[in-house]
Structures are given as C-alpha cells and as structure tokens.
Amino acid sequence: MKTERIWGYYRVIDETPNMKVKELVVEPGKSLSMQRHFKRNEFWVIQSGACVVNLESESVPLIQHEIMAIPVEAWHQLTNPYNEPCHVMEIQYGDACDEADIERQALK
C-alpha cells in the first residue's frame, strides 16, 4: 500500500515489532521534514537517484548504493535537489518502529 506525502510517497515492505522496512520515493526538489526519533535507529540505502542527507550539522550527498546510518535522537532530513526521483530503502530498528515516534523541527 502506497502512502502519499507532499515530498513523494512511501510503502511498507515488511514489519515486525522491532523492525520496519520501507521504500521512500522523494520527488525532485522535495524534502522530508527535519526530524528525530527517540525509540529507533534507521539505515537508508539509496536504490536509485541521488539525495542529500542533513544529519545534525553536516550535509552528505548520497548516490545509488550508498548507505547512511541515522542514530537514535539524531536530527536528520532527506532532501532531493536533483532532477530525478530518489528511491530509498529505509530500515528502522529499535524499541518502537511507528509513526508516533517522531519529533519535527519547527520551520524557521
């Protein structure tokens, strides 16, 4: 099942109580919110396209097959400043892998 968002969409591929696997598709020029989680870590694997990950105070460009680890409580944001969609496999793991475990940074 596909869940539409203003930045693109995601699909849950697999889910257990302490792990969830999602496919994220971030459209060109779009970004997820700056956010953090208190009960889970994440791994992002770029399947196709490219993106920039803002992790705490650094910005890291990623291309196909590169991986980024997002530790619990770290502020992070996925952004796609490029001209093609970015497909990301997101692997969540920890005490809770649900949409309630999210804090978004207020827009400035």
C-alpha positions in Angstrom: 0.0 0.0 0.0 1.3 3.4 -1.0 1.1 6.4 1.4 1.2 9.7 -0.4 3.1 12.7 1.1 3.9 16.2 -0.1 7.5 15.0 -0.9 6.5 11.8 -2.7 5.4 8.6 -1.2 6.4 5.5 0.9 5.4 1.9 1.0 5.9 -0.5 3.9 7.7 -3.6 2.6 8.0 -5.6 5.8 7.2 -5.0 9.5 7.8 -6.8 12.9 7.5 -5.3 16.4 11.1 -4.1 16.4 11.9 -3.6 12.7 10.2 -2.0 9.7 11.4 -1.8 6.1 10.0 1.0 3.8 10.6 2.2 0.3 10.7 6.0 0.2 10.4 7.9 -3.1 11.4 11.6 -2.8 10.4 13.6 -5.9 12.8 16.1 -7.4 13.1 19.4 -5.5 11.3 17.9 -2.4 12.4 17.2 1.1 11.2 15.4 4.2 11.0 17.4 7.4 13.9 17.8 9.7 13.1 15.2 12.4 14.4 12.8 15.0 13.2 9.6 16.7 13.6 8.5 20.3 12.9 4.8 20.0 14.5 3.7 16.8 17.6 3.9 14.6 17.5 3.9 10.8 19.6 2.9 7.8 19.0 4.5 4.5 20.2 2.7 1.3 19.9 4.7 -1.9 18.3 2.3 -4.5 18.3 4.8 -7.4 18.8 8.5 -8.0 20.6 10.7 -5.5 19.9 12.8 -2.5 21.5 15.0 0.2 21.1 13.9 3.9 21.3 16.6 6.5 22.5 14.8 9.6 22.9 17.0 12.7 25.3 19.8 11.4 26.6 18.2 8.2 25.2 17.6 4.7 26.1 14.4 3.0 25.4 13.8 -0.7 24.5 10.2 -1.5 24.2 8.3 -4.8 22.9 4.9 -5.8 24.0 2.0 -3.5 25.4 4.3 -0.8 24.2 3.9 2.8 23.7 6.3 5.7 23.1 5.3 9.4 20.8 7.5 11.3 21.3 7.0 15.1 18.5 7.4 17.6 17.8 11.0 18.6 19.9 12.5 15.7 18.2 15.3 13.8 18.0 14.3 10.1 16.4 15.2 6.8 16.4 13.7 3.4 16.3 16.1 0.5 16.3 15.7 -3.2 17.7 18.7 -5.0 18.2 16.7 -8.2 16.1 16.3 -11.4 15.0 12.6 -10.9 13.2 10.8 -8.1 15.3 9.3 -5.3 14.4 5.8 -4.2 15.5 4.9 -0.7 15.2 1.7 1.3 14.7 2.7 4.9 15.3 0.1 7.6 14.1 1.1 11.0 15.0 -0.9 14.1 14.7 -0.3 17.9 12.1 -0.4 20.7 9.3 1.1 18.5 9.0 1.5 14.8 5.9 3.5 14.4 4.9 6.9 13.0 4.2 8.2 16.6 7.9 8.2 17.4 8.8 11.4 15.6 9.6 15.0 16.6 9.7 17.5 13.8 11.8 20.7 14.0 9.7 23.8 13.7 10.2 25.8 10.4 12.2 29.0 10.9 
